[in-house]
Structure formats: C-alpha cells, structure tokens
Amino acid sequence: MTKTDNKLKKQLNSLLNEDGNKLLERLLEVSSLEQGYNGYDSFIVGYRLATLLMVEVFQDKDKLLENREQFLRNLIHRPYHGTPSAVDDIEE
C-alpha cells in the first residue's frame, strides 16, 4: 500500500464501526487478490501473443531471408521516424 492508501484506510477506519472495519479489510484483501490474478492473466496473454508472433516470424523465415539485403539497405538509408519495422520494407 502507498502512503495515500494508508491515509485513506485510516480515515475510513475512524468513520466505520468494528463490523465496517472488518468488511473494509475483507474488501481490500479481495481487491488485492483480484489485482494479482489480473496481473497473472495479463502475463499469460502477453506470453501467448509473443509465442504466436515468433511462430509467425519463423514460418516466413525464408521469405524474410530472401529480402534481407533489401530490408537492410532500406533500414540504413531511410530517415528515422520512430522504431523501424521489418514488415514495412518487405514487398510481397
């Protein structure tokens, strides 16, 4: 918890009776668990996405290697406008 969270929790504790404080504690526990699960789920989704991207890249590996020289030439000689993308320079 941050300093702000602790301050707000103390303010709520002073306003609530014993049952309200117990309910507040339970709410904070559930919220914390939910945030943990959401982080875990986000990691899983990101990992799966990265894996799918790797599979896609390696499926077209031969096509990428055929155009490697053209890609490198264009990458070196074009002006920088943000992060370069290999996909932009490959002609189909």
C-alpha positions in Angstrom: 0.0 0.0 0.0 1.1 3.5 -0.7 1.1 6.4 1.8 -2.1 7.7 0.3 -3.7 4.3 0.6 -2.7 4.0 4.2 -4.0 7.6 4.9 -7.4 6.8 3.3 -7.6 3.5 5.1 -7.0 5.2 8.5 -9.7 7.8 7.7 -12.2 5.1 6.8 -11.3 3.1 10.0 -12.1 6.1 12.1 -15.5 6.5 10.4 -16.5 2.8 10.5 -17.6 0.7 13.4 -16.0 -2.8 14.1 -18.2 -4.6 11.5 -17.5 -1.9 8.9 -13.7 -2.2 9.5 -13.9 -6.0 9.1 -15.8 -5.6 5.9 -13.3 -3.0 4.7 -10.4 -5.3 5.4 -12.1 -8.1 3.5 -12.8 -5.8 0.6 -9.1 -4.8 0.5 -8.0 -8.5 0.6 -10.3 -9.5 -2.2 -9.2 -6.4 -4.3 -5.5 -7.3 -3.8 -6.1 -10.9 -4.8 -8.0 -9.8 -7.9 -5.2 -7.5 -8.9 -2.8 -10.3 -8.6 -4.9 -12.6 -10.7 -5.3 -9.9 -13.3 -1.5 -9.4 -13.5 -1.0 -13.2 -13.8 -3.7 -13.3 -16.6 -2.0 -10.4 -18.4 1.3 -12.1 -18.3 -0.2 -15.3 -19.8 -1.9 -13.4 -22.6 1.3 -11.5 -23.4 3.4 -14.7 -23.3 0.9 -16.4 -25.7 0.9 -13.4 -28.0 4.7 -13.3 -28.1 4.8 -17.0 -28.9 2.3 -16.6 -31.7 4.4 -13.8 -33.1 7.5 -15.9 -33.0 5.7 -18.8 -34.8 4.5 -16.3 -37.5 8.0 -14.9 -38.0 9.7 -18.3 -38.2 7.0 -19.6 -40.7 8.0 -16.8 -43.1 11.7 -17.1 -42.3 12.7 -18.0 -45.8 10.8 -15.0 -47.2 12.5 -12.7 -44.7 15.9 -14.0 -45.6 15.3 -13.6 -49.3 14.6 -9.9 -48.8 17.3 -9.4 -46.1 19.6 -7.3 -48.3 16.8 -5.0 -49.5 15.5 -4.7 -45.9 18.9 -3.8 -44.5 19.6 -1.3 -47.3 16.3 0.4 -46.8 16.7 0.4 -43.0 20.1 2.1 -43.1 19.2 4.7 -45.7 15.8 5.9 -44.6 15.2 8.7 -42.2 14.4 7.8 -38.6 10.7 8.3 -37.8 10.3 6.2 -34.7 11.0 2.5 -34.2 11.8 0.8 -37.6 9.6 -2.1 -38.6 10.9 -5.0 -40.6 7.4 -5.6 -42.0 7.3 -2.1 -43.6 10.2 -2.9 -46.0 9.3 -6.4 -47.3 7.5 -6.4 -50.6 5.1 -9.2 -51.3 
